[in-house]
Every structure is written in structure tokens, then in C-alpha cells.
């Protein structure tokens, strides 16, 4: 069977595994990303979902928005549950309890809290063991489900309810964790960073990921307008600016080879990204000029490091 | 036909697991359970069992993987001890609430701190209200038999709950015992094939597992769980009956020893029941009418049956290998349960508690004879003056000896003296 072509007309006619009527916020990037990920997959899919916005908003008993098999167990163990499901699939095929020619794709979704922080151990273990599944981190840079607290994915200078802005504190003090780099260091077959604005890039990455014989990881920037403090209509604008400023580069690491997938024609100042979001509003005040300069320097440093890794001219 | 073998407790359980041949085993090493995962891994490596064996990076992940596997329609098992069980805590409740028939041998070990690797029951007693069925084993034979039966109990259509099978750390897990193992085919016929009610891998009928449940449904789901636990008692007996029919070894909710005409009785779990039997025999030789009750099933707690079996005695001593800190008199969980059951079923006799063996401290026949002596005095007085005795601890008032009992009641002379 030929893969569904990645064009909008065809995709718009494909039934979505996540139905409408769920209770995600207006303008939530997660719902968009989940649809993009699942529409890219033609084989049957089983979804493993960590605790978080996506889980609570789509499965309020007795309703479910999922048209595919779906399981949620807890917060920090998404990858471990996925490992168990995948092991069961292989075991059942072996004992004739499941048709051997029936390919099933296992997709795990979890937020940055469930991935960068509390679920990192379970993820690392599952990747090392080599279970064949795709893990998608919906990175909205904070604990948004509990009401906007900092995670290790929250960027320096951002306001959250546990890194509030006050006379003594300018928001979060620490740099965000380079999770994609950490996952790449596991030397799994496929690791990539993506964003819903570049949907074709994202969907192609999903296809590459599930074709691998082993674990694959996708880190997707998932704008949260409630937490990032902006108009819900601006989700994709803000995401686009994260990419144009090189704050969130699109790249992939395939069998250890780093490749840049998108290079802005003209790299924009990080201020263009910061100024769109209420969580950074305080940074634009004169007293935080130095901090903005530091943030710009760090974005530049990480970008150039990535260019070098990808063999791109710096 | 089966055969006699000499195996350590952990090896006996690993052998049972090999014969059950679960689809998925996800586990993590921890003393004194490690022997189970090691032996099982060897069976996998030797091609003697075709199980997806997954050594997780933690017990939390091991049980999480079992939950995923069981939801996907696989027969899943894990095994642990102490800190590992404590780390699983969150997922214990989830496995039970999702009604997944996971079987988990637990090799009882004291919980930290102070860190200690030896036996007590603080680990599994801490999980007593997590919704798992709990079965305690006295020796390697029972651990083997209970592991086989646990699979049937867990998967029983009227139950569908996870089961823990306990054995005492080191005392049972690391001692070589002679036990009878059944043929692979006979075990396979006994355990049958897992028939899940619904599975994640049913692609034709996509289901949502682990949905968010608020005040409008959560309580009903918990109520259903109660029913499953209530029905488990009958299922446990039904499975035991079939086990006895096939293999000749008979199991019940508990076992009694010389209890029928006893004046006083001790209630104790697991390997210590073996020691207590020696004490019972020693005192019976002196003409004392003492007996023993060893609970096998702790969850669901067989309150009615247990009290019925003890109705004729004049005093009960409950031996606990764990402390329920801050509970009544800082006694042990088994004592609290027996007290509550006695009250519930109108048994008005003195019931004293003897906490023993924490962190693997030895308990000797003579100490248990001391407990029986104390119970004789309690029966004579008709009341408990010291509700909880910590047996064999420095600085504690020692228990009376049988010799002292004959001084206390002069006509109760020592036989042979």
C-alpha cells in the first residue's frame, strides 16, 4: 500500500484519530501536533499517553476523543508503559495471539514535565533497551496542566507561577535543558526536533521515525497560549518566530548523523520572539536589557553549535 | 508426573514462572529477590521459556511495563522486595484499579531506614490496602504452589485483580529446600491461557484505558473493585480445590495446627509458622493445649472464617513481623486486623500482639514458647495487661518462660519433672 501523500487536500479527507469535541484549550498546539503525528501514520496506531493536558482533556469518562486504542497509566512512566505494550505485542505475535503480518505503530505522547523531568529515567531506560516505538514530547516549556509551573524545559527569564517575576527575581534563572541532545546521546536510530508550523517537515519526520528498527524520539515545540500569555489566535505565529529566531531549530539525527532541516533566510533577533509573549513581558523593561543580551548570546551559541554538528557553514 | 527437587525459594518461584511462561516479565534486581530474575533470565537465555524478558531501569518502570503489557492482553509478571515494592507504590494502586491480573512474587524484606536486607513484612504490609490480593507462603513448596495458583486467581473472570505472592527473605528465598515440582504440561493445563476481557491491541474495537474519572464515576469504579476483592475469596478456594484435585496439595484461606482443642493460639504468617509448630509440639509434650493458625490469604482478609476457627480458644496471640506506626498501641497490622475481626464477629476474648523479627532478627522456638506462656497467663487472668510485646528486643521486659508458668499456677507442673 502506497503511503498517503503528504498534501493538505488528501490529509484533510483522512479520518483523524483524535476526534473533535475534546476539551483542549482554543489555540492549543498539542491538538494540532497530535493530529499531524497520527495523520502521518497509515498503519494502525496504539497511543500511550502520559498524564498531562492531552490526557485529561481527551478522556473525561465516560467520553473519549480517541478513535484509536489509547492508554494512560501515570505521569513519569509513559516510556515504560510503551515498552510493556510493545513487549506484549512481540510476545503475542510469537505465541500466535496476534497476526504476525499486522504492523502496529506505538506512539507515546508526553509533555515536557513528563519527559525532561519526572519521566526522563523511564524514557532513557526504554531507549537503551531498544523498544520499537515513537516517543513524542509535546514541549510547552512548563507544567501547564497544573497551572504554569517551571520545568527544566522552561527557558531562562520566563515567568511561571513558581518562577514569578518580582523585585528580586526576573523569572526563571536557569537555562533550559537540552533534552534533544541528551536523547541523541542515547544513539537511538532517530531523533528530531520539529514544530507544527512546518507540518510537512514534522510529518516526514514521523514517517522516518516509524520506519526505523528501534526507538525514535521527536521533540515538538507545543505553544501554550495560556502559559505563554498570548492571544490564542497567535499559536502558529509565535511558533514560527521561535524558528525564525533560531530559538527552536528544526533538525534531525539519523543513525548519528546530524542534519539541519530548516535555516532561516535571515536569523531574527530573539526579541522578536520574546515580545509576542506575556511570559517574557518583563524582559523588555530597561532593567533586564543585560538578561536579554545573555539570552541572545545563548541562543546564538546553541545555534552555532548545532550548525557545526550538522556540517553547516556557521 | 512431577519430581522432587532441591531448590532455593527464589529458584522455586522462578521455576513456577518458567512453567507459567508469561508473555512478558519485566523486573529489576533487588536483594533478596534477585535470585528470581537471575534464574528466570537464565531460562530465557537457554530457550527454555519464550517470554519477552525486560530488565527495566527501576521497579517503578518494571511494574509500569507490566501494566502496559497486561492491558495489551499479555500475561505479565514481575517480582520485587522492600524498596522496590515501595518504589512501585504508585503503580500498585493503578494496576489494581485497572483490574490487571499481574502476578508478583514479593520476597519480604525490611524497609529502610536503617537499610537492611533481611526479612520482615513491613514491605508487603505497607501495600496491604493497595487493592492487590496477598498470599503468604511458609516455605519454597508453598511459594511455588501459590505462584501457580496466583495466575488463576488473578485472571479469574470474577476477580481480575493483581496478586502478590510473599515468601520470607533469606529464610525461604535463600534456603535450599526439598520440594515437589509438577510437570510442565500439567502446569500448563492448570494455568490455561489468559483470556483478557478487553485489550489495547484489539484494533477493531479501539478502547480507552486509564481515562480521567471525576466525582461522577470514580466512586462507582472503586465500588466495583470492592466487589472483585469480595469475590476473590471464593475464587481463591475454587482455584485451591482444582489445584488439590490435580496435584494433591490442599490449600485454604489459612492453615491450622493442633488448634481444634487448643486453649490458646498463636496467629502468624509465613516461615515463622514452621518455628511456631515446633513450639506447639514442645508445649503439647508438656500437656499444654496450644495451637496455631497460619493465614495464607491476607487480602482479602478471611475475617469470618478466621474468627470461626479461633472461637473456642481463651486467648489469642497475634505475631506481627511489622509495625503499624502510630496505629493503636503501635502494634502490628495483622493484630489490628484480628482485633477488628473479633469485634465484628462478637468474639470477646483477650487478643495480645507480639511484634518480632524486624530486620531479620531470629525468632526461636523458645521465644514462641514464651509467647504461649504469656498467653496462658492472659487466659488465666482473662485480660491483656501488655497489649503489644516487642519480642527479643534489648531493653524490653522479657516474656515468661514455661517454667515460670508452673510457678504461677503450681498445679500446672512440668511434665516429666
Interface residues (C-beta under 8 A of the other chain):
Chain A: X44 X46 X48 X55 X56 X59 X60 X61 X62 X64 X66 X67 X68 X69 X70 X71 X72 X73 X74 X76 X77 X79 X80 X81 X82 X83 X84 X85 X87 X88 X89 X90 X91 X92 X94 X95 X97 X98 X102 X104 X121 X122 X124 X125 X126 X128 X129
Chain B: X23 X24 X26 X50 X51 X52 X54 X55 X56 X57 X58 X60 X61 X62 X64 X65 X66 X67 X68 X69 X70 X71 X72 X73 X74 X76 X90 X91 X94 X98 X200 X201 X202 X203 X206 X207 X208 X209 X210 X211 X212 X213 X214 X217
